[in-house]
Amino acid sequence: MTNNQAERSIRPAVLGRNNHHGSKSKRGTEVAAPFYSLIGTCRMLAVNPAECLLAAATVAIESPGEVLLPHEFKRQKR
């Protein structure tokens, strides 16, 4: 058993670590981290990240407190 898939999925975040320092604040880094996680999950599930994030934002605006996760988005697309 290996963890190659997990390592490949976090590679963009690790490579972009210096970009987080460019956010100029701890809060900027805290905001960027969940987006990296969501986009990585979308890629792992073979879901278009832009479509998923747009759908998630739409759900959040229309129904405050509701959350649309990538696996739920993929299920809806079927």
N, C-alpha and C positions, 0 to 999 in steps of 0.2 A: 504494500500500500504506500502511496505517496500523497503528498499534499500539493502537487504541481498545479492543479486547477485552482486551488485557493491562492497560491502564491502568484499565479498569473493574473488572477482577478484583482489583487491589490497592487499590482505593479504600477499602474498609472498614478495611484495615490502616493506611493513611495517615491516615484520619480518626480512627482509634483510637489513634494514636501517643501522645497525651497520657494515655490510659488505661494505657499501658505504664509511663509515669513513676509512675503510681499503684501499681504493683506493689511499690514500695518496695525493690526489689533488682535487681541485674543478673540474677541467677538467675531471678527471676520473669519477666523479659522474655525470657530465653532459653527458658524453658518455654512461654511463650505464642506465640512466633513459629512453631514448627512446627504448632501447632494452627490458626493463621490460614492457613498454607500449605495444610494438608490440607482445611480447610473451603472455601477458595477453589477448590481443585482439584475438590472434589466439586461445587460450584456450576457450574463450567465444564463438567463432564461430565454435568450434569443428574442428579446422584445425591443422595439425601437424606443430608446430612452426619451427622445423628444416627444413622441406621442404619449408615452406613459406619464411623463411629468406634466404635460398639458392636461391630460385627463384627470390627474390627481389634483392639480390646481383648480380645475373646474368643479370637481366634487367638493373640495374644501370651501370654495366660494359659495356654492349653492346650498351646501349643508354643513355649516360650521360644526366642527367636532368630528366629522366623518373623515376617514382616511382611506385612500385607495393605494394599496401596495402593489408592487410589480406582479406578484403571482396572481392577485385578483384581477388585475388588468388583463393578463394573458388569458385567464379563464373567460373573461367577458368577450375577448376578441374571437373566440372559437365559434 
